[in-house]
Amino acid sequence: MARKQARAAGGRWLPWLGLALLPLAVPPAAAPGGCPSPCYCVATPELVQCRYERLQELPFALLPSGLEELDLRNNSLQQLAAAELRSLEAPGLRGLRVSLGANPLRCDCALRPLLVWLRSSATRVLDARSLRCSGPPPLRGTVLLRLRPEGLGCGTSEGGEAGRLETASYVFFGIVLALIGIVFLMVLYLNRRGIKRWLHNLREACRDQMEGYHYRYEQDADPRCASTAGTPGL
């Protein structure tokens, strides 16, 4: 009798146990359009989680329709390229919200596209105000939104095209000045005798001029000349 009662009680619990195990047997529904391979997707709300995947760039293909949130926290993103940011501006993704916290964002020239986009679309980045620089050392720990895009140097070491052109211009200008200086020194050397003669003549002319001024000063200061000039009829 006891065995029959236990069997009957177990039969009553089997349907509930099956319902409890059903979510474990069915994989989570993928967001519309498929899910990027390194990420985890759920459909309600349409969310793509790519946390702790050591991503260095955005997933190869996003879900172009119905996607509401993209979680990229705790990865290896140092910046987002301009092409990646343009993909976030696709017609089906303009309402997409992004999380970028806990990524080693490096605040150099390569970060400029992300910083420009962030300053114009801060409301779309859920943790925009907490994003900080991981390098270089002078900017480590600085809040991204306190930086200005033009403050990120784009020299040759960062691969900036404008920086390379500016450096090339300075180098060319320096070479031209050096050539002008060399030509000037050669002209001076080849005409050293003529220049020496010209300097001698200039010094003599200046001396004659000064002697003329001195003679006239002495004449004007002579009291005899002053008394003769003051006596009428003489």
C-alpha positions as CSV (number, residue, x, y, z in Angstrom):
1,M,0.0,0.0,0.0
2,A,2.8,2.5,0.9
3,R,4.6,1.7,-2.4
4,K,1.4,2.4,-4.4
5,Q,0.9,5.7,-2.6
6,A,4.5,6.7,-3.3
7,R,4.1,5.8,-6.9
8,A,1.0,7.8,-7.2
9,A,2.6,10.9,-5.5
10,G,5.6,10.6,-7.9
11,G,3.2,10.5,-10.9
12,R,1.6,13.7,-9.7
13,W,5.0,15.5,-9.6
14,L,6.3,14.4,-13.0
15,P,4.4,17.0,-15.1
16,W,5.7,19.8,-12.9
17,L,9.2,18.5,-13.0
18,G,9.1,18.4,-16.8
19,L,7.9,22.0,-16.9
20,A,10.8,23.0,-14.6
21,L,13.4,21.3,-16.8
22,L,11.9,22.6,-20.1
23,P,14.0,25.9,-20.1
24,L,17.2,23.9,-19.7
25,A,16.3,21.7,-22.6
26,V,15.4,24.5,-25.0
27,P,18.2,26.9,-26.1
28,P,17.6,30.6,-25.7
29,A,15.9,32.2,-28.6
30,A,18.2,34.0,-30.9
31,A,17.7,37.6,-31.7
32,P,16.2,38.3,-35.2
33,G,18.7,37.9,-38.0
34,G,21.1,35.5,-36.3
35,C,23.6,36.0,-33.6
36,P,27.4,36.8,-33.9
37,S,29.4,33.7,-33.1
38,P,31.3,35.0,-30.1
39,C,28.2,36.5,-28.5
40,Y,25.1,35.4,-26.6
41,C,21.7,36.5,-27.8
42,V,18.3,36.7,-26.2
43,A,15.2,37.9,-28.0
44,T,13.1,39.7,-25.3
45,P,14.3,42.3,-25.2
46,E,16.5,42.0,-28.3
47,L,19.9,42.0,-26.6
48,V,23.4,40.8,-27.7
49,Q,25.8,40.1,-24.9
50,C,29.5,39.9,-25.9
51,R,31.0,40.2,-22.4
52,Y,34.3,38.6,-21.5
53,E,35.0,37.5,-25.1
54,R,38.4,39.4,-25.5
55,L,37.0,41.2,-28.5
56,Q,39.3,43.7,-30.2
57,E,36.7,44.9,-32.7
58,L,32.9,44.7,-33.1
59,P,31.4,41.4,-34.0
60,F,31.6,40.7,-37.7
61,A,27.9,40.9,-38.3
62,L,25.3,42.6,-36.1
63,L,21.6,41.8,-36.1
64,P,20.3,44.4,-38.4
65,S,16.6,44.4,-37.4
66,G,15.0,44.6,-34.0
67,L,18.3,44.9,-32.0
68,E,17.9,47.2,-29.0
69,E,21.1,46.7,-26.9
70,L,24.7,45.6,-27.5
71,D,26.7,44.7,-24.4
72,L,30.5,44.9,-25.1
73,R,31.7,45.3,-21.6
74,N,34.8,43.5,-20.3
75,N,36.5,43.0,-23.6
76,S,39.8,44.1,-25.2
77,L,38.6,47.0,-27.2
78,Q,41.1,49.8,-27.5
79,Q,39.1,51.9,-30.0
80,L,36.3,51.6,-32.6
81,A,37.3,52.3,-36.2
82,A,35.3,54.7,-38.3
83,A,33.8,51.9,-40.4
84,E,32.6,50.1,-37.2
85,L,30.9,53.3,-36.0
86,R,29.3,53.8,-39.4
87,S,27.8,50.3,-39.0
88,L,26.1,51.4,-35.8
89,E,24.4,54.2,-37.7
90,A,22.7,51.8,-40.1
91,P,18.9,52.6,-40.5
92,G,18.0,49.6,-38.4
93,L,20.4,50.3,-35.6
94,R,19.9,54.0,-34.9
95,G,18.0,53.2,-31.7
96,L,20.7,50.8,-30.6
97,R,22.1,51.3,-27.1
98,V,25.7,50.2,-26.4
99,S,27.7,49.4,-23.3
100,L,31.5,49.8,-23.5
101,G,32.7,49.7,-19.9
102,A,35.7,47.9,-18.6
103,N,37.6,48.0,-22.0
104,P,41.2,49.2,-22.3
105,L,40.4,52.3,-24.3
106,R,43.7,53.9,-25.4
107,C,43.3,57.7,-25.8
108,D,45.5,58.4,-28.8
109,C,44.9,59.4,-32.4
110,A,43.2,56.1,-33.2
111,L,40.5,56.9,-30.6
112,R,39.4,60.1,-32.3
113,P,36.6,58.6,-34.4
114,L,35.1,57.0,-31.3
115,L,35.4,60.2,-29.3
116,V,33.7,62.3,-32.0
117,W,30.9,59.7,-32.2
118,L,30.6,59.5,-28.4
119,R,30.3,63.3,-27.9
120,S,27.5,63.4,-30.5
121,S,25.7,60.1,-29.4
122,A,26.4,60.0,-25.7
123,T,22.8,59.1,-24.9
124,R,23.2,55.8,-26.9
125,V,26.1,54.7,-24.8
126,L,24.7,53.6,-21.4
127,D,28.0,54.0,-19.5
128,A,29.4,56.9,-21.5
129,R,30.1,59.0,-18.4
130,S,32.1,56.3,-16.8
131,L,34.4,55.5,-19.7
132,R,38.1,56.2,-18.9
133,C,41.4,56.1,-20.7
134,S,43.7,53.1,-20.0
135,G,46.6,54.8,-21.7
136,P,48.9,56.5,-22.6
137,P,50.3,57.2,-19.1
138,P,49.7,61.0,-19.1
139,L,45.9,60.4,-19.8
140,R,45.4,57.2,-17.8
141,G,42.2,57.4,-15.8
142,T,40.9,60.5,-17.6
143,V,37.2,60.5,-18.4
144,L,36.7,60.3,-22.1
145,L,34.0,62.9,-22.3
146,R,36.4,65.4,-20.8
147,L,38.7,65.1,-23.8
148,R,38.4,67.0,-27.0
149,P,39.0,65.2,-30.4
150,E,41.5,67.8,-31.5
151,G,43.4,67.2,-28.3
152,L,44.4,63.7,-29.3
153,G,47.7,64.1,-31.2
154,C,47.8,62.5,-34.6
155,G,51.6,62.5,-35.3
156,T,53.6,60.0,-37.3
157,S,53.8,57.5,-34.5
158,E,50.0,57.2,-34.4
159,G,49.8,56.9,-38.1
160,G,47.8,60.1,-38.7
161,E,47.8,61.3,-42.3
162,A,47.7,64.9,-41.3
163,G,50.6,64.4,-38.9
164,R,52.7,62.8,-41.6
165,L,52.0,65.6,-44.0
166,E,52.8,68.3,-41.4
167,T,56.1,66.5,-40.5
168,A,57.0,66.2,-44.2
169,S,56.3,69.9,-44.7
170,Y,58.6,70.9,-41.8
171,V,61.4,68.6,-43.1
172,F,61.1,70.1,-46.6
173,F,61.2,73.7,-45.2
174,G,64.2,72.9,-43.1
175,I,66.1,71.5,-46.1
176,V,65.3,74.6,-48.2
177,L,66.6,76.9,-45.4
178,A,69.7,74.8,-45.1
179,L,70.4,75.1,-48.9
180,I,69.8,78.8,-48.8
181,G,72.3,79.1,-45.9
182,I,74.9,77.1,-47.7
183,V,74.6,79.1,-50.9
184,F,74.9,82.4,-48.9
185,L,78.1,81.2,-47.2
186,M,79.6,80.1,-50.5
187,V,78.9,83.5,-52.0
188,L,80.5,85.2,-49.1
189,Y,83.6,82.9,-49.4
190,L,84.0,83.5,-53.1
191,N,83.7,87.2,-52.8
192,R,85.6,87.7,-49.6
193,R,88.1,90.1,-51.2
194,G,85.5,92.2,-52.7
195,I,83.5,92.2,-49.5
196,K,86.6,93.2,-47.6
197,R,87.3,96.1,-49.9
198,W,83.7,97.2,-49.7
199,L,83.8,97.1,-45.9
200,H,87.1,99.2,-46.0
201,N,85.5,101.8,-48.3
202,L,82.4,101.9,-46.1
203,R,84.6,102.4,-43.0
204,E,86.6,105.2,-44.7
205,A,83.4,107.0,-45.9
206,C,82.0,106.8,-42.4
207,R,85.2,108.2,-40.9
208,D,85.3,111.1,-43.4
209,Q,81.7,111.9,-42.6
210,M,82.4,111.9,-38.9
211,E,85.5,114.1,-39.4
212,G,83.3,116.6,-41.3
213,Y,80.8,116.7,-38.5
214,H,83.6,117.1,-36.0
215,Y,85.1,120.0,-37.9
216,R,81.8,121.8,-38.3
217,Y,81.2,121.4,-34.5
218,E,84.6,122.9,-33.7
219,Q,83.9,125.8,-36.0
220,D,80.5,126.5,-34.4
221,A,82.0,126.3,-30.9
222,D,84.9,128.7,-31.6
223,P,84.2,132.0,-29.6
224,R,86.1,134.1,-32.1
225,C,83.8,133.1,-34.9
226,A,80.8,133.8,-32.6
227,S,82.1,137.4,-31.7
228,T,82.8,138.2,-35.4
229,A,79.4,137.1,-36.3
230,G,77.9,139.3,-33.5
231,T,79.8,142.5,-34.5
232,P,78.0,144.5,-37.3
233,G,80.2,146.0,-40.1
234,L,83.1,143.7,-39.5
